[in-house]
């Protein structure tokens, strides 16, 4: 049994600063980590350095606020997942290449403490191409308020969002976030276990410049 993804809409659902969660079908957690290392856009190539098993708090203590980027890794059913810690904000490029060779990849990202503010984002990729992406507040800020991507996939996902009553400018943005997560969770069959991520211990790696 899994917890879906709607729990990510809670305040500081994983850690202070927001969350960057990548799910992949067709990849092991270790291969997902290697491909995410390749998607980093700063300081050239990166190595994946295992550092044992950690809770979120112990991993942040290990990283010691040095703005490095680390991942805690796991699997929920057919989905591998990688939860980013440290200074991940704005450091990953588009994840289309992570989905190469037939993998399916979904990104759930929210820079929650960004004062601009930045809305939560969702994107899905398959076989090195964008399937669907949108702003989970559906408010027109920071780019698209409708689903973009593969025309057929984007249209079907937009229909599901409309059927769920979204967008709805009168609703609290956090409730819109939760409702939008519920739609993408069902549409893509996503699963993400809350307890192992929030309170449990998971294998952890650092993404360090080569």
N, C-alpha and C positions, 0 to 999 in steps of 0.2 A: 504494500500500500504506500502511496506517495501523497505529497501535500499539494500537488499542482504548482502553480506559480503565483497565485493571487496574494500570497503572504508577503511577497516582495513590495507590495504597496504600503505596508505599514511603515511608520517613521523609523529610520535607521534600522531597517529590517535585518541587515547583516553587520554593518559597521558604520561608524561615523564617516560622513563624506559621500555616502551613496553606495551603489553596487554596480559591478560589471561582471555579469554571469554569461558564460558561453556554454551552450549545449550542442552536442554533436552526435549524430546518428551515423554509424559506419566507421567510427574512429575509436580507438582505445583512449582512456584519459591521458596516457603518456604521449601518444601521437598528437592529441589535441594540444597538449602543452608545447610540443615541438613546433607545431604550426603557428600557434599564437606567438611564440618567440620570434618567428619569422615575420610576423605582422607588425612588430614594433618598429616605429619610424625614427627612433633616435639612437645615436651612438653606434650605428652599423649593426653587424650581426650579433646575435645573443645566444648564449648557451643556457641549457636547462640544467640547473644544479639541484638535485634532491637534497632536502634537509630534514628528512624524517617525517614523523606524523605529528600534527599540531592541531590544537584548537585555534579558532580565530584569534583569541587573545594572546596565546603563547606565540603564534606566528608573528603578530604585530610586535610583540616584545623582542623577538629574535631580529626582526628587521630594524627595530630601534629608531623608527621615524626618519630613516635616511633617504626616503623617497625612492627606494628601489621598488621594483615590481615583483610580486610573488603570486603564486597560484596555489590554492588548495583544490585537490582533484578527487573526483568520485564518479560513481555510476548509479543511475536510477533506471532500472529496466534496460531498454535499448538505447538510452541516452547517456553518454559520458558528459561530465560537466567540469568546468573550471571556474572557480571564483577568484577574482583578482583582489589583491591587497596592495597597499602602498600607494605610490604616485602614478596610478594608472590613467588618471584623467587626461584625455587628449593625446595619449601616447600610442594608441593602436590605430593603424590605418584601417581601411575597409577590409572586412573579413572574407571577401569573396574567395580569395586564394586559399583560405583555410578549408573551404568546401571542395577543393579540387578532387579529381578522381572519384567522383560520385558520392561524396559525403554530403550530408545535410547539416547545416549549422544555423543556430539561432542565437541572437544576441539580445540580452535584456540589460539595459544600461540606464543609470540615473545618477547624475552628479547632484546629489540632493542638497549639498551645502553651498553650491555655487550661487553667489549673490546676484547673478544676472537677471532672473534665474533660468536654468536650462531644464526643459521638460524631460521626463523619461522617454526613452527611445526603444523601439523594437526593430530588428531586421532579421530576415531569413535568407539564406543563401543555399544554393544547390549546384554542385558540379561547376564551381568557379563563376557563378552568375547570381545576381540579385533576384530573389523571388518576390519579396515584399518588404517594405519598410514604412514606418510612420511614427509620428509623435504621439505617444500614448495619452497625452492630454487632449489631442484632437482640437487644439485651440488656434492653430495657424501661426503660433510663435515658433521661432527658430526653424523655419522651413515648412515642410509639407504638413497640411492638416488632413489630407487624404492619403490613402495607401498608394505608394508608387512601387514600381518594379515590373515583373513579368505581367503583361496586360491581363491575361486570363486569371492568374493567381490573385493579383491585386484586386480585380473586380469581384471575385468570389469572397475575398476577405472583407472588402468594403461592404458588401451586402450583409455579411454577418454582423459587422459593427452597426450598420443602420438598423438591422433587426433588433439589436440590443439597446436601441434608443440613443446611439452615439452618432455624432457629437451632441452634447447637451450643455449649453453654456450656463444653465441654471444650477447644475450639480456641482458639488464640491470637487475640486480637481483630484483629490486623493481617491474619491469614489469613482470618478471617471477612469483614473489609472487602474483601479481594481477591476472595474467592469471590462476595460479593454484587455487586461491581462487574461481574464476569464475567456474572452473570445479567442485570443491567439492560442491559449492553452488547449482549447477544444479543437480549434482548426488544425493545429500542427501536432496534436497529441503529445504535448510537452508534460514532463513530470520532473519535479525538483524537490528533494526531501529536506524539509526545514530543520529537523532536529540534528542530523549529522553536520549540517553547515553551521548552525547557530550555536549549538552546545557540544557537539561531538568532536571527535578527532579524525582527521583525514590526512592522507599523504600530501606533503607540501614541497614546492619547488621554488627556487628563485630564478628569475630571468636576468642573467648577468651579461654585460658586454663581453664578447669573445676576445 
